[in-house]
Amino acid sequence: MIFQLENVEIIVNRQKTGQRKLKAERTEETVFEALEEGIAGRLEMERKESCALGRIRVSLKNEPFRENDNLASVDPVTVCMVLKEQPVRMTALYLHRDWWTRPAFVEKWEELPERTQCVYLKYEDRYGCLLLPAGRDAKTMAGGGREGWLCLNLTAYRGGLSQIEEPVFFYAEGGTVYEAVHACAMAAAEETGALTREQKTYPAVFEELGWCSWDAFYTDISEDKVRAKARELSEKKIPVRWMLLDDGWQSVREQRMYDLMPEKDKFPEGFSGMIADIKADTAVKHVGVWHALGGYWGGIEPGSRAHHQEEENLYQTETGKLLPWPDARKGYGFYRDWYELLRREGIDFVKVDGQSAIKNYYENEIPVCRAARETHKALEGAAAAYMGGNLINCMGMGMENILGRQGSGLSRNSDDFVPDNPDGFTEHLLQNAYNAVYHDEFYYCDWDMFWTFHPDAKKHALLRAVSGGPVYFSDRIGDTDPEAVKPLVTKDGRILRMSRTAKPAQDCLFSDPTKGGLIRLTNLADIGNSEQKGGAIAVYNLSGKEAEGWISPSDIYDLPAGSYYCYDQDEGTGQVLAYEEKLPIRLAPDGYALYLLVPVTENGAVVGLTDKYISFLAAKELQEMENGFWAVMEENGTFAFYSSKKVECCMVNGKDMTLRLKEQDGLYRIEDAAEGSMLVVVTFQA
């Protein structure tokens, strides 16, 4: 593990006397120490599996009864380091808001933006990752600093501490960025007790298509509008299986909630009757609600009905806010009471926003990491008990949230989809793509809703197709386009979901795609019940001018080596590619394309139902035979497969459909050969 330090400074920021720079001396091979009157600092590196872990300890001498000068609330400790080797390029993921990260493409340590929490590193001969964790009380973020120095800032958002002892960084290297990121994530999980994505369960509700009220109504939601939208979806036969009632349903005044029940002017009889009718009259099976972590954005209204009902479960800050107790037991009482009431009203799941506002809620009262960890215990406990664990975490990409949750599996991966922003798609893609490389290690990632009736509708739909997360839209009444939805789901509403979160191909990770070139987003998934895995590459031109590039099976870092049939979803054509082979492509300004990669066996490759974006995911079962194959498709449609052999017979649900096959350059198609599911049996000539 290469993480060689040449110089170390520990900067201590005190409440009264301000900053003091301490030059740390190497006392052992992996230890640097600084001692001054009343201050002791120590940076120690240790190895955790294939990862280097840095720990910092700073302590201030305290007098028993005389006045003390303890750590300030803002950047109380900063560790600055000169490393022996400088990366060639870096991509920093920094908090551009308290709750979302986005990428910055830099070349020097001092160019890292403030509040950076993860950095992808490219060296001449290898790759690396620097992951900055949340510890017991304080979290670490990088940013700024002198030329050539990497500066890491620790903060608990609480002044007056006399010592800090925390993990300050995880660093790993690998042959790929993904290997390095994974090594850091595993080490961080072991150190903090966080669970990785592979240890979590994807919430079952979100395996099906959904609709959210936010961009349809914003806060102007009502029972009449929700009923109208449900009727529209049913009449258009759009297989939405869940509806989310976003912001606007709660009883609030001046940004504070005064009653746990819905606003009477908007929902006069509560939710129960409306939800019962919707579930009886439409295909909707689940209804959920949005709320902020504090109940509402500003918490609970003092003196209100909600206050009196939940007084023992509420914490009052020095600034007068009433919030759920940042304590697992007391906070659980608040969410328990509320969720029990909501469940009686017919609510099946929750989306919880504003999670990284914890630092703002409890600043200078409770260390941020402790408050986050305790609040998440309370929230997730109640969501598990009353909502079956069906929870969307949102506005929570601060590392104290990422590493502080106890086990919930789904987390939003970007800022909001903004339908009226003409440049919104580019920013939306950038955040989702680059955040995914590290966020995917801990969560199934939600790429947010979109509009099906929108100039960028298809571009957004393709993003959701490869995202590996939920698919839901937010169209206004009357606007939903059924044709925009059909390629994403089966007829019964199940989303065709890929295995992990989509990530950029490695060579796209260190250059800004808005400045030139193409960005390629990759994912993979199992094909039916077979051992075969197929891949997908969604390509976007964000540069504003025509751009050239390529795709290759090797773009997908976890796709097994082999030959693949590369199917162009837009053109409906394909060709066989060796694993390392590159297929040149060119896209117009704002252009996009989707390519599927299906493994080629002795008999060819099953492309699947080409009516779907990820066509091979429509295969429920796939089995190779001695001179052919059979496949069960979820439903009917245009079935396609590739083979260099001539077809002897094609049977669909027991009927000979050989004469209906259409072939071009080895790609065979048969359209609507059955109703319902399709059992396709193909044999080839000897």
N, C-alpha and C positions, 0 to 999 in steps of 0.2 A: 504494500500500500504506500503510494508516494504522496506525502503531505509534509514536506520538509520546511520548517520555519527557520528564517534567518534572524528576524527581529520580532519582538513582542512588546507592546505597550498596553498597560491597563489604565484606563482613564476612569476615575471615580468622580461622580458628580454629587456633591453634598448639598443639603438644604440651605445652609447658611454661608458656607465659604466657597461654594461653586466647584469648578472642576480642578482636579489634581491629576497630572500625568505621572505615571509610575513606569519607569523602564524595567522590564522583567528580565532577569538573568536566567540563563539555562543552568539548572542545578542537577539535572539528570538528562538522559538522552531525550525523553519525552515530557519533561517538566520545566516550566518557566515560573519563577517566583519573583515577587516584588514586595519589599518591606520598607515602610516608612513609619515614622512615629504615629501610632494609632491606627494604621492601615496595613492589612496583610492581603496580598492577592496571589493567586496560584492558578495557572493554566496547565492542565495535565491531559495528555492524549493517551488513549488506550485503544486496543483493537477489539472490535466485536465482529466475529466472523470475518467477512471480507470488507469490513467498514472501519474507518477511523472515527472515534468518538472523542470530542473535546469537551472537557469539564472545566468550569470556572468556579472558583471560590474566592469571594471577597468578604472580609469581615472588618468592621470598625470597632475600635475599643469604646466601650460605653462606661460612663461613670455611674456609680450606684444612685447618687441623688443630685449630682450637679448637672448643669445644662449640657446636652449632647448635640452633636451635629451629624445627623444620620443621612441616609441616602435620599436624594431628590426623587420625585415621582416620574420625571421625564429623563429617559436614558441615564439611569443611575450608574450603570457600569457599561463601559465600551471596551472591547478587546480589539486592538489593531495589530495586524500581522503582516509581515513581509514574507512571501513564499518564495522558495528557491526557483520554482518554475511557474511561468505565466501561461495560462491557456491562450490558444490562438483566437478563439471566439467564445462568447458566452451568451446565453439567453436567460434573462432574469425574469422570474415571475414575482411581481410586486403588487402590493395592495394599493390599487389606484383609488379605491374607496375602502372604508373599513371592512367591507364584507366580500370584495371580489378582487381576484388577481388578474393581471394581464401581462403579456410579454414585452420585454424591452431587449433589443438586440445590441450588445455592446462588445467591446474588445478589451477593456481594462477594468480592474477592480474598482477604481475610483469612479467609474461611470455607472456603477450599479445604482438604480433608483432607490430613494428612501423606501423603507418598509418592504424590502425584498425578502421573500421567505423560502425561495428555492432557486437554484441556479443550475442550468445544464451547461456542461463544459466540453469544449472540443480542444484536444491537443493535436500535435502533429501525427501521433501514432496511436491514440486511444481517446476514450471519452470519460467524463467524470460527472459527478453530481455533488452539489453542496446543499444539504437540507438543513434548515434552521428551525429548531424545534420549540415547542412549548413544554416547559418543565413543570415542576411542582407548583411554583408561584409565578415565576417570570418566564417570558418568552424572548426569543432572539430574532432580530431582523438585521439585514445588512443594508448598507447604503452610504454613499458619500465617502469622505476620507481623503487623505493626502495621496499624491501621485504614487502609485505602486503599492499602496497599502490596502489590504482587505480589512474593513472595519465592521464589527458585529456589535450591535447595540442590544443590551438586555433591559427589559422593563417589566414591571409588575403592575404599572398604572396605579401604584400606591406608594406615597412617600413615607419616610420615617423608618424604613427597614434598616437594621444595623448589619445585616449580612445577606448575601445571595450565594447559593450553591446550587448550580444547575448544569445540565447538559447544554452546551453552547453551539455545537455543530455536529453533523454527521457528514462524512466525506467518503465517497467510494469511487472506484474506477472500474472500467470494463471495456470489452471489445465493442459494445454498443452503449448508447445513452440509456437505453431501457434496462440493461443489466445494472448499470451504476445506480439508476434511480431505484430499482427494486432492492438492491443491497442496502441503500440508505433507509428505505421504507421498512424493511424487515428489522433493521437495527433499532429504528425509532419505535417500532411496535413493541419490541422486546423491552426497551428501556422504559417506556411510558405505560405499557399495558394496553395500548390501543390494539384493536383488531384490524387485520387487513381485509380487503374485499373478499378474498377467497374464503375467509372465515365467516362471512356474513351471508344473509339470505336476501334475495331480491324480493320485495313485497309483491305478493301474488296479484293484488288489485291492478298493479301497473303493467301487468303482462298484456292488458287489453287497451283498446283505444279510449281516449278520454277527451273531455271538453272542459275548459276553464272560463270563468266569467270575466276575468280581469280586463283584457283588451276589448271585450264586447261591451261592457257596461262601466268599467272602472268602478268607482264607489257608488254609482247610481244603480244599484242592483235592487230588485224587488221580486216578490213571489210571482207576479204576473209575467215578468220578463223571463224568469227561469222556466216557468211552465211553457211559455211560448217557444223558447229555444228547444226544450225537450220535444215538443210537438213537431217542430220543424225537422229535427234530426230523425224522428220516427217516420215522418211522411216521406223524407228523402231516402229512407232505408240506409242511413249511415250507421254502421254498427258501433256507436259509442256505448261503452259499458260503464263509464263513470263520469260524474260531473263534479266539478270543484267550484264551490261558492267562495270567491275570493273577497278581498277587502270591500267593505261596505255593508255587510250584513249585521255587524255588531251594534250594540247600544252604546254609543260613544258621544262625548262632548269634549271639545277642546283637546283632542288626541288622547283621551283617557276613557276607559270602559267603565260604565256605571251599573251594568246589569249583565249577568252571565247569559241571559236569554237573548234571542235575536231582537233587533229593532222592530217595535210593534207597528210603526208606520209603514214599514216595508214588508214585514211578515206578520200580519195581524194575529194569526193563530199559531205562530211558531213554525217549525219545520215539519212536524210529524205528518200532518195531513197532506201537504204538498209532496213530500217524499214518497209516501205510500201510494199516491195517485200516479206519480211518475214511474215508479217501479212496476205498478200494475198495468199501465197503459203503454209503456215503451220497453225497449230492450235494455234500458239503464239498470244496472244491478247495484251500483254503489254511489253514494253521494258523500262528499267530504267538505270540510270548511277550512279556510285560511285563518290564521291569527298570528299576531306578533308574539315573540318570546315573552314579553312582559305583560301579556294579555292583549293590550293594544300598544301602539307606538309609545305613548307616554305612561303606560302602566294602568293602574286602577284609580278611579276618581275618589279622592278622600271624602268620607262621609256618605258615600253612595250605598245602594243596596248590595252591590258586589263587595264593597269594603266590609260592611257589617257581616255578610255571610262568610267571608274568608279571612277575617281579621287575624286569626292565629297563624295563618299560612302566608301572610304578607310581611315584607320587609320594607321599612321606611328609610330612605336614604337621607343624608344630611341636606340634600337639596329639595326634599319633600316628596320625592317620587314614591309611590306604593307599587311594589313589584313582588312577584313570587319569590319566596325566600331562596337565596342561593345556597340551599342546604338540602341534601337529598331527601331527608325525611319531611321537613316542613314544606319544601317546594312541591314534593309529590302530593301532599294534601291538597294544594290548590289545583293542580292539573287533574288529580283524581276526581275531585268534586265536579269540576267543569266538564270533564270528558264523560263522566257518568250521566250527567244531565244531557249532554249532546247525543250520547248514544241512545238515550230514551227518545230523543227527537228524531232518530233515524240516521244519525251521522255515522259513517263507517271508517273514515280516515281523516287525517289532518295534514295540512302543510303549514310549517312554522317558520316565519320570516324573522328578520332582524337579529339573527343569532350572534353575529359578531359585534352587536351593540353592547354586549356585556361589559366591555371596557368602559363604555360611556355611562352605563347605568351605575356601576359600582366603583368608579374611579376614586382613588384615595380612601376607599373604605375596605375593600376586599381584594386581594391579589387576583389578577385577571384569570390566571389559569385555574386557580382553586374555585373561583366563582363559576367558570365555565364547566368544569368537571362536575361540580355538585348540581348545577342547574340541569345539565344533560342527564344525570342520573334520575332526577325528579321527572323530567319531561319524558324520557324514554320508558321509564317504569310505568307511567300512566298510559302512554301510547300502546305499550305491550299489553297491559291489562284490559284496556277498554276499546282499543282500536285494532287489536290483532297485530300490532307492530307496523301497521300501514301508515307510514310517516314519510313526508318529503321534508328534508332539512333544506333551508333556503337562507340566503344572505348570511352564510356561515363558512366562508373560506379562510377566516383567520386560523392560524395553526392551533390556537387554543381550542377551537371547535373541531377541527379535523382530527386532532389527537385526543380530544377530551370526551368525545361521545363514547357511549358504552357498547354499542353494538348495532345501532340502526344502519341500514345498508344503502340508503338512497340520499344523494346530496346534489343540489343544483351546482352546475359547473361554470356558470357565467352570469353576467349581468342580464337584465331583461331584454327580451325581444321587443323592439320599439317600432311599431308598424308605420308610424308617420315620419321616421327618420330616413331620408333617402340613402344615407351612408351606413345605416344600421346593420345591414347584412355583413359587411366586411368586419366591423368590430365584433359582431356576434360570433362569426367564424373564428377570428383570431383568438378570442378568449377561450372558447370551447376547445379548440384544437390544442393549444399550447398548455392550458391548464390541465388537460386530460392526462398528460404524460406522468405527472406526479399525483394528481387527485384520484386517478383510477386505481392506484395502489391501495387505497383505503375505502373507496366507495364505488358503487354503481352510480354513474353520473347522469344527471338530468340536464338535457340541453334546452330546456324551456319550451314554451308553446310557440305557435306561429299562426298566421292567417292563411287559410286555403284560398281566399279570394284576395290576391295581392300580387303586385308585379314580380315579387321574389318568391312566390309560393313554391314553385318547383325546386328552386335552389334550396329553400328551407326544408322541403320534404326529403330531398336527397341527404341532407345533413342528418335528419332524424332516422333515415333508413340505415345509415352506417353507424349511428351514434352509440348503439348498444344500450340505450336507456328508454324511458317512457316516450310515447308518442301522443301528444294532445294538442288541440288547436283552440283558438279563442275567438272565432268569428262572431260578428254581430248577428242579430236575428235576420234571417233571410239570406245571409251571405255564404254559407258553407257550400263548397263545391265538392260533390261526391267523387268526381273523377280525380281530384287531387289527393283523396284519401285512399282510394282502392289499392294502389300499388304498394301501400305500406302495411296492409293488414289482410287477414283472411276474411271471408264473408261473415264469419261469426265474431269478428272484432279482435281476434288475437293478433298482436303485433309480431312481425317477422323480425325478431330481435337478435342482433349479433352478440358474440360471446363476451366481449369486454368493451371498454370505451374506445372510440375511434381516436387514432393518434397520427400525427404527421410522420411521413417517411423520414428516416434519420437525416438525409441530406437537406431536408426542408427545415430542420430545427434551428439552424443558426443564421438564417437570412430572412429579412423582412419581405414577405410575399407581396406586400403592397408596392414595393420598389422595383419588382421585376420577377420573372419566372413564374412557375406554377406551384401551388401547394397541393400535395397529395395526401389525403387522409385514408388510413388503412384500418381494416378490421378483418376478423375471420369468424367462422362458426362451423359447427358440426353439420354434416349433411345427413339428415334423417337419423336413423339408428345405426348408420355405418361408422366405420373408423375413418372415413374420409373427412377432410376439412376443406372448405372453400373459402376464398378470400374476396374482399371488395376494396376497390380503390376509387374514391370520389376525388375528382380533380377540379380545382377552381383557379380561374385567372382573376386576381384581385388588382392587377397592375394598371388597368386603364388603357392598355395597349396590347396588341397581339403578342402572344408569348408562345415559345416552344419549350418542350420538355420531353419526358418519357414516362412510361410505367414499366414495372417489372414485378414478377412474383416475389423477388427478393426484397421489394419495398416493404413487404409485410413481415416484420422481424420474427414473428412466432409461427409463420406458415411453414409446414414441413417442406424440405427440398423435394424437387421432382418436376415433371412436366405438367403444364397447366393449359387448359383451353381458356383463352382470354376473350370474353364476350363483351362487346360494346353494347350497352343497354340502349343507347339512343339510335345507333345505326342498325342494330339487329344482326350484326355480323361478328365473326371472330376468327381467331387463328391460334395455333399451338405455340407456346413459348417455353423455352427451357428456363430453369429457375433463375439464372443470372441474366437471361436475355432481356434486352430493353426494346420496347416498342415506342418509336418516336410519335409524338402527338403535338398538335398545335391547336390553340384555342383563341377565339376572338376576344376582344375586350369584354370583360364580365362574363365570359363563357364558362361552361362547366360540363362535366361528363362523368359517367359512372361505368367502371369496368369490373366485371366479375371474373374470378379465377377459379376454375373447377379442375380438380386433379384428373389427369388423363391416365386411364388404366389400359389394359390390353384390349378392352372392348370400346374405349372411348371415354366420353365425359357426359354426365347428366347435368344439363343447364337448368332444368326445372321449368316452372311456369313463368314465361317471359312477360306476363301481364304484371308481375310483381318486380319491384326494384331489386330485391335480393332474391332472385328467382329460385335458387337452390334450397332456400329455407322453406319453400312450399312442399318439399319432399318429407313425408312422414316416415317412410321406410325406403331403404335402398339396399339391394342385394345383387352382387355379381354372380353370374352363372358361368358355366364352362365356355359358352360361346354366345354370351348376351348378358342381359340384366333384367331385373324387374324393380319397379318403383311404385310406391303408393303416394299419390299427391293428395294434399289436404282437400282440394276442390278441383273443379274443372277449369279449363282455360287453355292457353296455347302452350303445349308441352314441347320442349326442345331438347335435343341431345346431339352430341358430335361423335362421329366415328369415321375412321378411314376405311372401314369395312362396308360392304354392301349389306343392306337389310334383307333378311330372308322373310321375316314375319314380324308384324307389330300387332299385338292384341291389346285392346283397351276394355276392361271390365268383361273379358271373355269374348269380345267381338273382334273379328279380323278387320283391322283398319289399315292394312299395309298399303292399299291403293290410294289412301287419303294422305299419305306422307308426302311432304314437299321437301326437296333436298337441294342445297346449294353449297358447294365447296365443303362437303362433308357435314354440314349442319342440317339436321332433320327437324321438321316441325309437323305437328298435327294440331289442328284447332278444334276446340269444343267437341271432343270425341265422346263425351259422356256428360251426364248430369251428376252433381254431387262429387264425391271423391273419385279418383281415377286409379285403377290398378293397371299399370302399363307393363307389358312383357315384350321385350324385344330380343329376337335372335338374329344372328348374322350368318351370312353364307360362309361355308367352310373355305 
